[in-house]
């Protein structure tokens, strides 16, 4: 984990935030960013609820995070 307060607070290695861009930042980009140690996000603005849930599940499957239901 990073050495500054932001990194420690959200559990990332580097103080870099990947911006959520509709139809660009999906589960694949968010998972890759998270695995690289930065905050990955999913741009959900153009997604249905079903698509959002699917994207979130895929991110959890590809990262060390565990989905709590």
Buried (B, 14 or more C-beta within 10 A) or exposed (E): EBEEEEBEEEEBEBBBBBEBEEEEBBBBBBBBBBEEBBBBBBBBEEBEEEBEEBBBEBBBEBBEEEEEE
